[in-house]
């Protein structure tokens, strides 16, 4: 599992704490996010630029639930960002 996969899974799990199973439904609408097992929080990010996929995931939640959901995503991703080079960090998490 890559750092980006971990970021995506953690973002979805944190959103799930707030909005419940709807978080997984919304993540499933994002092209490039592949849900392997929602119970364990296992996801992969693929289909192109992984940074763009994370940005789309964050935007999906923000579009539905506002600016606060973007902050939840940033906080969820913070522990993983030190594992990425600055150029690898998605814009939505900077």
MARDREN-213011 format. One record per residue: residue number from 1; residue in one letter; y negated, z negated, x of N, C-alpha, C, O in turn. Coordinates in nm, 2 decimals. Layout:
N
NUM | a | Y | Z | X | Y | Z | X | Y | Z | X | Y | Z | X
...
//
This chain:
94
1 | x | 0.12 | 0.00 | 0.09 | 0.00 | 0.00 | 0.00 | -0.12 | 0.00 | 0.09 | -0.14 | -0.08 | 0.18
2 | x | -0.21 | 0.09 | 0.07 | -0.34 | 0.10 | 0.15 | -0.44 | 0.00 | 0.10 | -0.43 | -0.06 | -0.01
3 | x | -0.54 | -0.01 | 0.18 | -0.65 | -0.10 | 0.14 | -0.72 | -0.05 | 0.01 | -0.75 | -0.14 | -0.07
4 | x | -0.73 | 0.08 | 0.00 | -0.79 | 0.13 | -0.12 | -0.71 | 0.10 | -0.24 | -0.76 | 0.07 | -0.35
5 | x | -0.57 | 0.11 | -0.23 | -0.48 | 0.08 | -0.34 | -0.50 | -0.07 | -0.38 | -0.50 | -0.11 | -0.50
6 | x | -0.51 | -0.16 | -0.28 | -0.53 | -0.30 | -0.30 | -0.66 | -0.33 | -0.37 | -0.67 | -0.41 | -0.46
7 | x | -0.77 | -0.26 | -0.33 | -0.90 | -0.27 | -0.40 | -0.89 | -0.23 | -0.54 | -0.93 | -0.30 | -0.63
8 | x | -0.83 | -0.12 | -0.57 | -0.81 | -0.07 | -0.71 | -0.74 | -0.17 | -0.79 | -0.78 | -0.21 | -0.90
9 | x | -0.62 | -0.22 | -0.74 | -0.54 | -0.31 | -0.82 | -0.62 | -0.44 | -0.84 | -0.61 | -0.50 | -0.95
10 | x | -0.69 | -0.49 | -0.74 | -0.76 | -0.62 | -0.76 | -0.88 | -0.60 | -0.86 | -0.90 | -0.69 | -0.94
11 | x | -0.95 | -0.49 | -0.85 | -1.05 | -0.46 | -0.95 | -1.00 | -0.46 | -1.09 | -1.05 | -0.53 | -1.18
12 | x | -0.89 | -0.39 | -1.11 | -0.83 | -0.39 | -1.25 | -0.78 | -0.53 | -1.29 | -0.81 | -0.56 | -1.41
13 | x | -0.72 | -0.60 | -1.20 | -0.68 | -0.74 | -1.24 | -0.79 | -0.83 | -1.28 | -0.79 | -0.91 | -1.37
14 | x | -0.90 | -0.82 | -1.20 | -1.02 | -0.90 | -1.23 | -1.08 | -0.86 | -1.37 | -1.13 | -0.94 | -1.44
15 | x | -1.09 | -0.73 | -1.39 | -1.14 | -0.68 | -1.52 | -1.05 | -0.73 | -1.63 | -1.09 | -0.76 | -1.74
16 | x | -0.92 | -0.74 | -1.61 | -0.82 | -0.78 | -1.71 | -0.85 | -0.93 | -1.74 | -0.83 | -0.97 | -1.86
17 | x | -0.89 | -1.01 | -1.65 | -0.92 | -1.15 | -1.68 | -1.03 | -1.16 | -1.78 | -1.04 | -1.25 | -1.86
18 | x | -1.12 | -1.06 | -1.78 | -1.24 | -1.06 | -1.87 | -1.21 | -0.99 | -2.01 | -1.24 | -1.04 | -2.11
19 | x | -1.14 | -0.87 | -2.00 | -1.13 | -0.79 | -2.12 | -0.98 | -0.77 | -2.16 | -0.96 | -0.70 | -2.26
20 | x | -0.89 | -0.83 | -2.09 | -0.75 | -0.83 | -2.13 | -0.69 | -0.69 | -2.10 | -0.73 | -0.62 | -2.01
21 | x | -0.58 | -0.66 | -2.17 | -0.51 | -0.54 | -2.14 | -0.59 | -0.41 | -2.15 | -0.55 | -0.30 | -2.10
22 | x | -0.70 | -0.41 | -2.21 | -0.79 | -0.29 | -2.22 | -0.83 | -0.25 | -2.08 | -0.85 | -0.13 | -2.06
23 | x | -0.83 | -0.34 | -1.98 | -0.86 | -0.30 | -1.84 | -0.76 | -0.20 | -1.79 | -0.80 | -0.11 | -1.72
24 | x | -0.64 | -0.22 | -1.82 | -0.53 | -0.12 | -1.77 | -0.54 | 0.01 | -1.85 | -0.52 | 0.12 | -1.79
25 | x | -0.58 | 0.01 | -1.98 | -0.59 | 0.13 | -2.05 | -0.71 | 0.21 | -2.00 | -0.70 | 0.33 | -1.98
26 | x | -0.82 | 0.15 | -1.97 | -0.93 | 0.22 | -1.91 | -0.90 | 0.27 | -1.77 | -0.95 | 0.38 | -1.74
27 | x | -0.83 | 0.19 | -1.69 | -0.80 | 0.24 | -1.56 | -0.71 | 0.37 | -1.57 | -0.72 | 0.46 | -1.48
28 | x | -0.62 | 0.37 | -1.66 | -0.53 | 0.48 | -1.68 | -0.61 | 0.61 | -1.72 | -0.55 | 0.72 | -1.70
29 | x | -0.73 | 0.60 | -1.76 | -0.81 | 0.72 | -1.80 | -0.88 | 0.78 | -1.67 | -0.93 | 0.89 | -1.68
30 | x | -0.87 | 0.71 | -1.56 | -0.94 | 0.75 | -1.44 | -0.85 | 0.84 | -1.36 | -0.74 | 0.80 | -1.32
31 | x | -0.89 | 0.97 | -1.34 | -0.82 | 1.06 | -1.26 | -0.80 | 1.01 | -1.12 | -0.90 | 0.98 | -1.05
32 | x | -0.68 | 1.00 | -1.07 | -0.65 | 0.96 | -0.94 | -0.60 | 0.82 | -0.93 | -0.55 | 0.77 | -0.82
33 | x | -0.61 | 0.74 | -1.04 | -0.56 | 0.60 | -1.04 | -0.42 | 0.61 | -1.11 | -0.41 | 0.66 | -1.22
34 | x | -0.32 | 0.58 | -1.03 | -0.18 | 0.58 | -1.08 | -0.12 | 0.44 | -1.09 | -0.10 | 0.37 | -1.00
35 | x | -0.10 | 0.40 | -1.22 | -0.05 | 0.27 | -1.24 | 0.10 | 0.27 | -1.23 | 0.17 | 0.34 | -1.30
36 | x | 0.15 | 0.19 | -1.13 | 0.29 | 0.18 | -1.11 | 0.35 | 0.07 | -1.19 | 0.45 | 0.09 | -1.26
37 | x | 0.29 | -0.05 | -1.19 | 0.34 | -0.16 | -1.27 | 0.22 | -0.25 | -1.30 | 0.17 | -0.32 | -1.21
38 | x | 0.18 | -0.25 | -1.42 | 0.06 | -0.33 | -1.47 | 0.09 | -0.48 | -1.45 | 0.00 | -0.56 | -1.42
39 | x | 0.22 | -0.52 | -1.48 | 0.25 | -0.67 | -1.46 | 0.22 | -0.72 | -1.33 | 0.17 | -0.83 | -1.31
40 | x | 0.26 | -0.64 | -1.22 | 0.24 | -0.69 | -1.09 | 0.11 | -0.65 | -1.03 | 0.07 | -0.69 | -0.92
41 | x | 0.04 | -0.56 | -1.10 | -0.09 | -0.51 | -1.06 | -0.08 | -0.40 | -0.95 | -0.17 | -0.38 | -0.87
42 | x | 0.03 | -0.33 | -0.95 | 0.06 | -0.23 | -0.85 | 0.01 | -0.10 | -0.90 | 0.04 | -0.04 | -1.00
43 | x | -0.09 | -0.04 | -0.82 | -0.14 | 0.09 | -0.84 | -0.16 | 0.16 | -0.71 | -0.16 | 0.11 | -0.60
44 | x | -0.16 | 0.30 | -0.72 | -0.19 | 0.38 | -0.61 | -0.31 | 0.46 | -0.64 | -0.34 | 0.50 | -0.76
45 | x | -0.39 | 0.50 | -0.54 | -0.50 | 0.59 | -0.55 | -0.47 | 0.72 | -0.48 | -0.44 | 0.72 | -0.36
46 | x | -0.49 | 0.83 | -0.55 | -0.46 | 0.96 | -0.49 | -0.54 | 1.07 | -0.55 | -0.64 | 1.04 | -0.62
47 | x | -0.49 | 1.19 | -0.54 | -0.56 | 1.31 | -0.59 | -0.70 | 1.33 | -0.54 | -0.80 | 1.33 | -0.62
48 | x | -0.71 | 1.34 | -0.41 | -0.84 | 1.37 | -0.35 | -0.91 | 1.26 | -0.28 | -0.84 | 1.17 | -0.22
49 | x | -1.04 | 1.25 | -0.29 | -1.11 | 1.15 | -0.21 | -1.10 | 1.01 | -0.28 | -1.14 | 0.99 | -0.39
50 | x | -1.03 | 0.92 | -0.21 | -1.00 | 0.79 | -0.26 | -1.13 | 0.71 | -0.29 | -1.14 | 0.63 | -0.38
51 | x | -1.24 | 0.73 | -0.21 | -1.36 | 0.66 | -0.24 | -1.42 | 0.71 | -0.37 | -1.47 | 0.62 | -0.45
52 | x | -1.41 | 0.83 | -0.40 | -1.46 | 0.89 | -0.53 | -1.38 | 0.83 | -0.64 | -1.43 | 0.80 | -0.75
53 | x | -1.25 | 0.81 | -0.63 | -1.16 | 0.76 | -0.73 | -1.21 | 0.61 | -0.76 | -1.22 | 0.57 | -0.88
54 | x | -1.23 | 0.53 | -0.66 | -1.28 | 0.40 | -0.68 | -1.41 | 0.40 | -0.75 | -1.44 | 0.32 | -0.84
55 | x | -1.50 | 0.49 | -0.71 | -1.63 | 0.50 | -0.78 | -1.62 | 0.53 | -0.93 | -1.69 | 0.48 | -1.01
56 | x | -1.52 | 0.62 | -0.96 | -1.50 | 0.65 | -1.10 | -1.44 | 0.53 | -1.17 | -1.47 | 0.51 | -1.29
57 | x | -1.35 | 0.46 | -1.11 | -1.30 | 0.34 | -1.17 | -1.41 | 0.24 | -1.21 | -1.41 | 0.19 | -1.32
58 | x | -1.49 | 0.21 | -1.11 | -1.60 | 0.12 | -1.13 | -1.69 | 0.17 | -1.24 | -1.74 | 0.10 | -1.33
59 | x | -1.72 | 0.30 | -1.24 | -1.81 | 0.36 | -1.34 | -1.74 | 0.35 | -1.48 | -1.82 | 0.34 | -1.58
60 | x | -1.61 | 0.37 | -1.49 | -1.54 | 0.36 | -1.62 | -1.57 | 0.22 | -1.68 | -1.60 | 0.21 | -1.80
61 | x | -1.56 | 0.12 | -1.60 | -1.58 | -0.02 | -1.66 | -1.73 | -0.04 | -1.68 | -1.76 | -0.10 | -1.79
62 | x | -1.81 | 0.01 | -1.60 | -1.96 | -0.01 | -1.62 | -2.01 | 0.06 | -1.74 | -2.09 | 0.01 | -1.81
63 | x | -1.95 | 0.18 | -1.77 | -1.99 | 0.26 | -1.88 | -1.96 | 0.18 | -2.01 | -2.04 | 0.19 | -2.11
64 | x | -1.85 | 0.11 | -2.01 | -1.81 | 0.04 | -2.13 | -1.87 | -0.10 | -2.15 | -1.90 | -0.14 | -2.26
65 | x | -1.88 | -0.17 | -2.03 | -1.92 | -0.31 | -2.04 | -2.04 | -0.35 | -1.96 | -2.07 | -0.47 | -1.95
66 | x | -2.11 | -0.25 | -1.91 | -2.24 | -0.28 | -1.85 | -2.24 | -0.32 | -1.70 | -2.14 | -0.32 | -1.64
67 | x | -2.36 | -0.35 | -1.66 | -2.38 | -0.38 | -1.52 | -2.30 | -0.50 | -1.47 | -2.26 | -0.50 | -1.35
68 | x | -2.27 | -0.59 | -1.55 | -2.20 | -0.71 | -1.51 | -2.06 | -0.67 | -1.46 | -2.00 | -0.73 | -1.37
69 | x | -2.00 | -0.57 | -1.52 | -1.87 | -0.53 | -1.48 | -1.87 | -0.47 | -1.34 | -1.77 | -0.48 | -1.27
70 | x | -1.98 | -0.40 | -1.30 | -1.99 | -0.35 | -1.16 | -1.99 | -0.47 | -1.06 | -1.93 | -0.46 | -0.96
71 | x | -2.06 | -0.57 | -1.10 | -2.06 | -0.69 | -1.01 | -1.92 | -0.75 | -1.00 | -1.89 | -0.80 | -0.89
72 | x | -1.85 | -0.76 | -1.11 | -1.71 | -0.81 | -1.10 | -1.63 | -0.72 | -1.01 | -1.55 | -0.78 | -0.93
73 | x | -1.65 | -0.59 | -1.01 | -1.57 | -0.50 | -0.92 | -1.61 | -0.53 | -0.78 | -1.52 | -0.53 | -0.69
74 | x | -1.74 | -0.54 | -0.75 | -1.78 | -0.57 | -0.61 | -1.73 | -0.70 | -0.56 | -1.68 | -0.70 | -0.45
75 | x | -1.73 | -0.80 | -0.64 | -1.68 | -0.93 | -0.60 | -1.53 | -0.93 | -0.57 | -1.47 | -0.99 | -0.48
76 | x | -1.46 | -0.85 | -0.66 | -1.31 | -0.84 | -0.64 | -1.28 | -0.76 | -0.51 | -1.18 | -0.80 | -0.45
77 | x | -1.36 | -0.67 | -0.48 | -1.33 | -0.59 | -0.36 | -1.37 | -0.65 | -0.23 | -1.32 | -0.61 | -0.12
78 | x | -1.46 | -0.74 | -0.23 | -1.52 | -0.80 | -0.11 | -1.42 | -0.84 | 0.00 | -1.44 | -0.81 | 0.11
79 | x | -1.31 | -0.91 | -0.03 | -1.22 | -0.95 | 0.07 | -1.15 | -0.83 | 0.15 | -1.11 | -0.85 | 0.26
80 | x | -1.15 | -0.72 | 0.09 | -1.09 | -0.60 | 0.15 | -1.18 | -0.51 | 0.23 | -1.14 | -0.43 | 0.31
81 | x | -1.31 | -0.52 | 0.20 | -1.40 | -0.43 | 0.26 | -1.41 | -0.44 | 0.41 | -1.44 | -0.35 | 0.48
82 | x | -1.38 | -0.56 | 0.47 | -1.38 | -0.58 | 0.61 | -1.27 | -0.50 | 0.68 | -1.28 | -0.48 | 0.80
83 | x | -1.17 | -0.45 | 0.60 | -1.06 | -0.37 | 0.66 | -1.10 | -0.22 | 0.66 | -1.02 | -0.14 | 0.72
84 | x | -1.21 | -0.19 | 0.61 | -1.25 | -0.05 | 0.61 | -1.37 | -0.03 | 0.70 | -1.45 | -0.11 | 0.72
85 | x | -1.38 | 0.09 | 0.76 | -1.49 | 0.13 | 0.83 | -1.61 | 0.16 | 0.73 | -1.58 | 0.19 | 0.62
86 | x | -1.73 | 0.14 | 0.78 | -1.85 | 0.16 | 0.68 | -1.84 | 0.29 | 0.61 | -1.88 | 0.30 | 0.49
87 | x | -1.80 | 0.39 | 0.67 | -1.79 | 0.53 | 0.61 | -1.68 | 0.54 | 0.50 | -1.69 | 0.63 | 0.42
88 | x | -1.59 | 0.44 | 0.51 | -1.48 | 0.44 | 0.41 | -1.51 | 0.36 | 0.28 | -1.43 | 0.37 | 0.19
89 | x | -1.61 | 0.29 | 0.28 | -1.65 | 0.20 | 0.17 | -1.71 | 0.29 | 0.06 | -1.81 | 0.36 | 0.08
90 | x | -1.65 | 0.28 | -0.06 | -1.70 | 0.35 | -0.18 | -1.85 | 0.31 | -0.21 | -1.88 | 0.19 | -0.19
91 | x | -1.93 | 0.40 | -0.25 | -2.07 | 0.37 | -0.28 | -2.09 | 0.27 | -0.38 | -2.18 | 0.18 | -0.37
92 | x | -2.00 | 0.26 | -0.48 | -2.01 | 0.17 | -0.59 | -1.99 | 0.02 | -0.54 | -2.02 | -0.07 | -0.61
93 | x | -1.93 | 0.01 | -0.42 | -1.90 | -0.13 | -0.37 | -1.99 | -0.17 | -0.26 | -1.98 | -0.28 | -0.20
94 | x | -2.09 | -0.09 | -0.22 | -2.18 | -0.12 | -0.11 | -2.29 | -0.21 | -0.16 | -2.38 | -0.24 | -0.08
//
